[in-house]
Amino acid sequence: MVGFGKKLKETQIQEWQGYYINYKLLKKKVNRYRQQIQVGNENRLHVLKDFARMLDAQIEKIVLFLLEQQGALASRLSAIGEQHDALTEHQDASRLSELQESYRAVGHDLLRLLFFVEMNAIGLRKILKKFDKRFGYRFTDYYVKTRANHPYSQLRQVFKHVGIGAVVGAISRNLVELQDHPGNYISIYDQPALSHPVFSCTH
């Protein structure tokens, strides 16, 4: 069975390499903590605080990059939206497929971003589980509760995909509207079955 660290390295998007969870570093740190505790050179409370601080830094790195990418996708959607408005106003059907393709391209990049989030979420779960197993703590419960319930939670961005749903909604709504013709007034909000065309549309 391929270890997660190797899988992460093989599947990560190369240009985003520096923004993934540093699973290798965290794994080394867990092993070092264990050795230090065994020889009596490390205080258990200090280990918990130090590891929590490291995880916070890793999550912040992931979340800030995620927000930056969401912003870039939102800007692209805004620009496509202006083209969409112009097309609707002038009833220019010749540019319809080009516009649909633009929305799908954003949808494709959104899927890449979701995969990025998923791999980081798996990495976080695995390193927390490894820490608990090595030390016999219930550190995961403490860490998730204190971080997820905080008003400035960054952990929710990773595990709940906060913000991404809005991008999905914008792509879905506009693709549905363009399915027949620009002025058909079909809405995803009226027909729940049409909620996610971005994930099902083929080129």
C-alpha positions in Angstrom: 0.0 0.0 0.0 1.4 3.4 -1.0 1.9 5.7 2.0 0.0 9.0 2.1 3.2 11.1 1.9 4.2 9.5 -1.4 0.6 9.7 -2.8 0.5 13.4 -1.9 3.7 14.1 -3.7 2.6 12.1 -6.8 -0.9 13.7 -7.1 -0.3 17.3 -6.1 -0.6 20.0 -8.7 3.0 21.0 -9.4 2.5 24.8 -9.6 0.8 24.7 -6.2 3.4 22.5 -4.6 4.4 25.0 -1.9 0.9 25.4 -0.6 0.1 21.8 0.4 0.3 20.5 3.9 3.9 19.6 4.7 3.0 16.1 5.7 6.7 14.9 5.6 7.8 17.6 8.1 4.8 17.0 10.4 5.4 13.2 10.4 9.1 13.8 11.3 8.1 16.1 14.1 5.7 13.5 15.5 8.5 10.9 15.5 11.0 13.4 17.1 8.4 14.2 19.9 8.1 10.6 20.7 11.8 10.0 21.0 12.2 13.1 23.1 9.4 12.1 25.5 10.8 8.6 25.8 14.2 9.9 27.0 12.6 12.5 29.2 13.8 15.5 27.3 10.4 16.9 26.4 7.3 18.0 28.4 4.0 16.6 27.2 2.1 19.9 27.5 4.8 21.6 25.5 4.5 18.9 22.8 0.8 19.5 22.5 1.2 23.3 22.2 4.1 23.1 19.8 2.3 20.6 17.5 -0.9 22.7 17.6 1.1 25.8 16.6 2.7 23.9 13.7 -0.7 22.7 12.5 -2.2 26.2 12.8 0.7 27.5 10.5 0.1 24.8 8.0 -3.7 25.4 7.9 -3.2 29.1 7.5 -0.9 28.6 4.6 -3.5 26.3 2.9 -6.4 28.6 3.6 -4.8 31.9 2.4 -3.9 30.2 -0.8 -7.4 28.8 -1.1 -8.9 32.2 -0.6 -6.5 33.7 -3.2 -7.6 31.0 -5.7 -11.3 31.6 -4.9 -10.8 35.3 -5.5 -9.1 34.6 -8.9 -12.0 32.3 -9.9 -14.6 35.0 -8.7 -12.8 37.6 -10.9 -12.9 35.4 -13.9 -16.6 34.7 -13.3 -17.2 38.4 -13.0 -15.5 39.1 -16.3 -17.4 36.3 -18.0 -20.6 37.7 -16.5 -20.0 41.0 -18.2 -19.7 39.2 -21.5 -22.9 37.2 -20.7 -24.8 40.4 -20.0 -23.6 41.9 -23.3 -24.6 38.7 -25.2 -28.0 38.7 -23.6 -28.6 42.3 -24.4 -27.6 41.9 -28.1 -29.1 38.4 -28.5 -25.8 37.3 -30.0 -26.3 33.5 -30.2 -23.0 33.0 -32.2 -21.0 33.5 -29.0 -23.1 31.2 -26.9 -20.9 28.1 -27.0 -17.8 30.3 -26.4 -19.4 31.6 -23.2 -20.4 28.1 -22.1 -16.8 27.0 -22.6 -15.6 29.9 -20.5 -17.9 28.8 -17.6 -16.8 25.2 -18.0 -13.1 26.2 -17.9 -13.7 27.9 -14.6 -15.6 24.8 -13.5 -12.5 22.7 -14.4 -10.2 24.9 -12.4 -12.7 24.8 -9.5 -12.5 21.0 -9.5 -8.7 21.2 -9.3 -9.1 23.5 -6.3 -11.5 21.1 -4.7 -9.0 18.2 -5.2 -6.3 20.4 -3.6 -8.6 21.0 -0.5 -9.5 17.3 -0.3 -5.8 16.2 -0.3 -5.0 18.7 2.4 -8.0 17.6 4.5 -6.9 14.0 4.2 -3.4 14.9 5.2 -4.6 16.8 8.3 -6.8 13.9 9.4 -4.0 11.4 8.9 -1.4 13.4 10.8 -3.8 14.0 13.7 -4.6 10.3 13.8 -0.9 9.4 13.8 -0.2 11.9 16.6 -3.1 10.3 18.7 -1.8 6.8 18.0 1.8 7.6 18.9 1.0 9.3 22.2 -2.3 7.8 23.3 -3.9 11.2 23.5 -7.3 12.5 22.2 -5.5 15.5 20.7 -7.7 15.4 17.6 -10.9 16.0 19.6 -9.3 19.0 21.4 -7.7 20.4 18.3 -10.8 20.2 16.1 -13.2 21.5 18.7 -11.1 24.5 19.7 -10.3 25.4 16.1 -13.6 24.6 14.3 -15.8 26.4 16.9 -13.7 29.5 17.0 -15.2 32.6 15.3 -12.1 33.0 13.2 -11.8 29.4 12.3 -9.6 28.5 9.4 -10.2 24.8 9.8 -13.8 25.2 8.6 -12.4 26.5 5.3 -10.5 23.2 4.8 -13.2 20.8 6.0 -16.4 22.6 5.0 -15.4 24.2 1.7 -16.6 27.6 2.9 -16.8 30.0 0.0 -16.4 27.4 -2.8 -20.2 26.8 -2.8 -20.7 30.4 -4.0 -18.4 29.8 -7.0 -20.2 26.5 -7.8 -23.5 28.3 -7.6 -22.5 31.1 -9.9 -21.2 28.7 -12.6 -24.2 26.4 -12.3 -26.7 29.2 -12.5 -25.2 30.8 -15.6 -24.7 27.4 -17.4 -28.3 26.5 -16.8 -29.4 29.9 -18.1 -27.4 29.4 -21.3 -28.5 25.8 -21.9 -31.3 26.7 -24.4 -30.8 30.3 -25.2 -29.7 33.5 -23.3 -33.2 34.6 -22.5 -34.9 31.4 -21.2 -35.0 32.5 -17.5 -34.5 28.9 -16.2 -33.1 29.1 -12.7 -31.3 26.4 -10.6 -33.2 27.8 -7.6 -36.5 26.8 -9.2 -35.3 23.4 -10.3 -33.0 21.7 -7.7 -32.2 18.8 -10.1 -30.2 21.4 -12.2 -28.1 22.4 -9.3 -24.7 21.1 -10.4 -24.3 21.2 -14.3 -20.7 22.2 -13.9 -19.8 18.8 -12.7 -21.8 16.9 -15.3 -21.3 18.9 -18.5 -19.1 17.4 -21.2 -17.1 19.3 -23.7 
